[in-house]
Amino acid sequence: MKILDIGCGKNKYRSKRSNDIVIGIDSVKLPGVDKVVNLEKFPWPFKKDEFDIVVSNHVLEHLSDLIRTMEEIHRISKPGAIVRANIPYFASSGAFQDPTHKRFFTYRTFEYFTEESGFNFYTKARFKINKRKMTFMVTRPNISKMFDPFMNYFPRFYERFFSRILPAEQLFVELVVLK
């Protein structure tokens, strides 16, 4: 399998399978970065339908144009490819703390890229949401276990009434590329 790690920094994704090819890209040449790429310029230097898996760990919030970024991820991914992203949840202090963050994400942000959404007219890039999970405290998993099940079982209720009182720290989304 061919895997792309977007914004890998010093911590490039490590596949559990030894025969997988992992390509790490970032805007800065660091140990582990295979290719320096300006993620704000399109198209990225990859062929259409090149990757089986695309991972992104706290990168999408740094990019100006999420729609164009998702279109580019869609272009370079094979049909049925898996896209996994961790991003700060909109109500977390970390979302606003970093002055380089340009956008914020809710549980429903990626619905705009699905066939079912009434707001999918911004782009033709389509994905299926395979999994979404809000995590209360990434660094305190025992505390997180108490809150995470409630938040993720009733995400709309949580976002409307509790997200500012007990903010989740991170959102994980796993998408399937539809072509």
Order of alpha helices (4+ residues) and beta strands (2+ residues): beta-beta-beta-beta-alpha-beta-alpha-beta-alpha-alpha-beta
